[in-house]
Amino acid sequence: MPLLLLPLILLRGRRNFAKVRRPENRTASVSLVPAGGEGRESGKQQGLDGVIALVSDGVNCCRVSVSDLSQRDICFACPVGGLNKDSDRMGVLLTGAGESVHMQVRPRWKLYQGSEQNIGATIVETLGNWKTFTDIIGKSKYRHAG
C-alpha cells in the first residue's frame, strides 16, 4: 500500500529542475559525501543496516542500500539501470524499527562503480514522522558504529 503513494509524491509540485550531472574529478576510491555536506555533519548517520529503502523515479522502482542519511541529504546505492538516469525527482520509502517515512528527493550527483551507481540527493519533502524515525534509528541496533 505505501508503495502506491510514491508516484503521487513524485508528481506533486513537479517543475523544471536542473538535470543531475556526474560529479567532476571523482574516482571510485573517493569517499562519498551527500551534496551540501559542508557544515551539515550534525545529525548525520552512517551505514544504516536494517533500514529497507525503496526508490522510485516515477516509472521504475528498486530496493536500494542507504549509506548516509542526514536531516537534509541521503546517499544510496542501486543497480545501474535500475532507475532513470535523467530523473529530477525521486520518491523514497524508508522502513526500519517498525516505522516508515516517505520522502521526495532531488538527485544532486551520481557516481558509477561497476554494476552499481551511488546517488547523492537532497531531501525536498518528507511524509510521516521524520523526527521520530531518525530518533528511533539513531538509538537502535540498526546504526553502524562507523
Protein Blocks (a to p, Z undefined) as FASTA:
>chain_A
ZZmmmmmmmmgopacdddddddehiafklccddehkgoplgopaehiehiacdddehlac
cddddfbdcfkbccddddehkacfkbcbdcddddeehiacddddddfbdcdehjaccddd
ddfbdcdjfklmmmmmmmmmkbcfZZ
